[in-house]
Amino acid sequence: MPLTHFDEKGDAHMVDVSGKPVTDRVARAEARVLMRPETLALVKEGRAKKGDVLGVARIAAIMAAKRTADLIPLCHPLPITRVAVELWPDDTLPGVRIETTVRTTGQTGVEMEALTAASVAALTVYDMLKAAEKSMQIDGLRVILKDGGKSGRYDAT
């Protein structure tokens, strides 16, 4: 399959979606922030020095989804209709699991918005906890669901 973000000369360009039908579209992405158990305890017990780690990361993710076209050069600005962000401590990692869901009714998908939201949520968790642990790792960023549009449904689960 040819890459759509390159023209016949090989130059990068923004894809023309004007001829595509408007459809309901959704994408879900996930990421993890791996940390020591004692750092995770700060999150679970609400003792992080910067405050509510998961609450701040949730707001950051929502803001990031809405700004994706400003951050990723060839993304279209989209009328996002919903951004949902779930963050939860997971002792088995140990760390924080992140899942984002983005919806729109439009001519192109929202995979990049879901990935951007998950990325920024993970970066925010890191920022909120870096005083306690600089060795945290951001891991597992991926699209786990995409639905709508010509290419149909993709489900990684």
ChimeraX attribute file (.defattr): number of C-alpha atoms within 10 A of each C-alpha:
attribute: neighborCount
match mode: 1-to-1
recipient: residues
	/A:1	3
	/A:2	5
	/A:3	8
	/A:4	12
	/A:5	14
	/A:6	13
	/A:7	12
	/A:8	7
	/A:9	6
	/A:10	9
	/A:11	8
	/A:12	14
	/A:13	12
	/A:14	13
	/A:15	14
	/A:16	12
	/A:17	12
	/A:18	9
	/A:19	7
	/A:20	12
	/A:21	13
	/A:22	15
	/A:23	16
	/A:24	16
	/A:25	23
	/A:26	25
	/A:27	26
	/A:28	28
	/A:29	26
	/A:30	26
	/A:31	24
	/A:32	26
	/A:33	25
	/A:34	21
	/A:35	23
	/A:36	15
	/A:37	14
	/A:38	12
	/A:39	20
	/A:40	24
	/A:41	17
	/A:42	17
	/A:43	22
	/A:44	17
	/A:45	9
	/A:46	14
	/A:47	14
	/A:48	19
	/A:49	13
	/A:50	13
	/A:51	14
	/A:52	17
	/A:53	23
	/A:54	24
	/A:55	15
	/A:56	15
	/A:57	26
	/A:58	25
	/A:59	16
	/A:60	21
	/A:61	30
	/A:62	24
	/A:63	16
	/A:64	23
	/A:65	29
	/A:66	21
	/A:67	16
	/A:68	22
	/A:69	16
	/A:70	12
	/A:71	11
	/A:72	12
	/A:73	11
	/A:74	14
	/A:75	18
	/A:76	19
	/A:77	13
	/A:78	20
	/A:79	12
	/A:80	17
	/A:81	14
	/A:82	13
	/A:83	23
	/A:84	17
	/A:85	24
	/A:86	17
	/A:87	22
	/A:88	14
	/A:89	18
	/A:90	16
	/A:91	13
	/A:92	8
	/A:93	15
	/A:94	18
	/A:95	24
	/A:96	23
	/A:97	21
	/A:98	27
	/A:99	23
	/A:100	28
	/A:101	27
	/A:102	27
	/A:103	25
	/A:104	21
	/A:105	19
	/A:106	20
	/A:107	21
	/A:108	24
	/A:109	26
	/A:110	29
	/A:111	24
	/A:112	20
	/A:113	32
	/A:114	34
	/A:115	28
	/A:116	25
	/A:117	36
	/A:118	35
	/A:119	26
	/A:120	21
	/A:121	35
	/A:122	30
	/A:123	18
	/A:124	21
	/A:125	28
	/A:126	23
	/A:127	15
	/A:128	21
	/A:129	22
	/A:130	15
	/A:131	12
	/A:132	17
	/A:133	14
	/A:134	11
	/A:135	11
	/A:136	17
	/A:137	14
	/A:138	18
	/A:139	14
	/A:140	13
	/A:141	18
	/A:142	17
	/A:143	22
	/A:144	19
	/A:145	18
	/A:146	24
	/A:147	20
	/A:148	22
	/A:149	19
	/A:150	12
	/A:151	9
	/A:152	9
	/A:153	14
	/A:154	13
	/A:155	11
	/A:156	10
	/A:157	5
